[in-house]
Amino acid sequence: MICRKSDEESVLIAADYLRRGKIVILPTDTVYGFSGIVDGRHYSFHTGEKIAAIKGRDESKQLIQLIAKPEDVKKYTRDVIPDELFSKWPGPLTIIVHTFAKDGNFATTAFRCPGDEWLRKVIARCGAPVFSTSVNKSGNPCLNDVTQIKNEFGSEVDLIIDDGDKNSGVPSTIVSILEDGSVKLIREGAVKL
């Protein structure tokens, strides 16, 4: 199914598909992304594995998790995010923090609070973070042309939200909070630090 972002019901439609464990291509403030709801206590859709299979990507490579509000990151980590970074949210900045793994040990998770208000509304309606990774086969450039996206992945996803072509196509900047609290730049992208 294809829905235009400008359609009045697009937030409700996108959130409904995501809450039911469907794989959706969503426009973000940077590029189009494969998206699926992050598994929680009450459901387990394995959307991360489904997205990895569509991309032909190693399942061990983590996906970015989008959150609705900057302060939501505090639900998942005890890391202190410096004010300089925190002030860049909402926006195209991904911050990798230490989180608790299911086995009780620490893991790392990449979070982003996107700059697009429409997308934050979708995430808020889901009530959980949403996975996001660029729309492409692993190792290939990301697709920003909606017609190409529909042709290549239309039969592999449940819903595409059409927001026109994404001309800039610049991905988010990625930083990591290290164990000593310092910050490491992983990838320079749309946000200059």
N, C-alpha and C positions, 0 to 999 in steps of 0.2 A: 504494500500500500504506500502511496505517496500523499503527503499533506504539505501544504505551503505553510511556512512559519507565520505568514501574515493572516492566515485563517483564524477566525475568532476562537475556535475550539482547539487550536493546535497545542496549547499547554496541556489541556486535559487529555487529549488523545495521546501525546507523547508519554505523559506520566502513566496513563493507563497501561500502555504497552510495556513500559519498563517495569511497573509493579507486577505484571504477570510473567516476568522473566523473559520477555522478548528481546531480541537484538534490534537496535534502532540506530540509524545514522542521523546524528544531530549536528546542526551547525553550532560551532563554538565562537568565541571571540577571536580565535586564531584560525583554525582550519576545521573541516568536517571531521567528525570522530565517530568511530564505532562505539556504541554505548550499551551498557546493560547494568541493571541494578546490582550492587554489591551484596553478596549473601549475608544474611543476618541471623538472628536467633530463631526467628519464626519461619524461615523459608531457606531453601537451598536450590537455586536455579543453575548454578555453575556457569554463569554468563561469561566469566573470565575465560574459561576453557573454550566456550563456544566462539568467542571473539578470536582467540588464538588460532583456532582451527580455520576460521574464515581467512585470516591474514596469512596462514602458513607460518606462524611464529612459535618459537619455543615457549611452552606453557610456563616455564620457570621464570621468564621475564615478566616482571610485574607491570601492571597497568596503572595509570594515574587514576586517582579517585577524586571526582568533583564533589564539592560540598556547596551547600546553599548560602551559608554565611561564614565570614572569616572565623568567628568564635567557635564554630562547629569543630574545628580541628582540635580544640581542647578536650573533646570527648574521647579522642583516640591517642593522645600523647601527653607525656609530662614534660617534653622538651620545651624550653623557653625559646620562642621565636623572637628574634630581635625586632624592635619597633620599626626599624628601617625596612625590614622585609614585610612585616605585618601590614604596614601602611600601603603596600603595593596591591593588597587585596581589597575588593575584587579586582582581578586583572590577570594578565597572561604570565603569571609566575607560579611555578610548581615548586613546592617545598617538600623535601624528603625528611621525614622525622622518624624517631624510634617509636614503635608501637608494641603492644603485647601480642605475642603469637598465641595460637590455640593451645600450644603445649606449655604455656606459662613463661616461655623465654621471650627475649626481645627480638623484634624483627624491624624492618624499615618499610615505610609506606610513603608513597608520593601523593600529596594532596594539592588541589588547586581550587580556589574559589574564583570561578570565571567572571569576567567583566560584563558578560551579556546578561542583562536583567531577565530576559525571557528564559534563558537556560537556568538561571538560579530559581525561577518560579517552578520549572519542571522538577528540579532536584528537590525542592522543598515539598512538593506534592508527593514525591516518592517516599519521603520520610527516611531515606537512607542515602549514603553516597552512591554515585553513579560512575562506573568505569568509563574511561575515555582514552582512545588511542587513534592516531591518524588513520584515515581511510586509504589503504593501499595494501598490496601484498608485501610481505616482509622483504626488505631490501630494495624495494622500488620507491620512487618518489611518491609523496602523498598526492591524492587527487583533489583538485579544487573546482573542477568543472562538473556541474551537476549532471549533465548528460552522460559524461564518462562514468560517473559514480553509478548512475542508474543502470547503464549498460553492463558494467563489470560486476556490480554487487547487488543489483535489484532482486535477483532470485535467491540470494543467500541471507538476506535480512528480512525482518518482518515489517519494518516501516522506515521510510526516508522522509525527513523533514527538509523540504526544499526552501533554501534561503538565497537562491541565486548563486552565481559563481563567487568563490572566495579569491579575490585577486592578489591580496598580499601573501597569503599562505605562509606567514612566518609563525613557527611554533612557539610555545611558551619557553621562557627562560627556566632552567632547572638549577636549584641549589640544594645542598644537603646540610642538615644540622649534624655536626659531628659529635661524638661522645663527650668531648670537652666543651661543647657549647659553641665552638667556632663554626663558621659557615664556609662551605666549599662550593665554588661555581662548577657545575657539571656541564651545562650547555647554555651558551648565550643565545637568546632568542628575542622575543618582542619587548622584553623589559631590559633596559640597560642598568647595570649595577655598578 
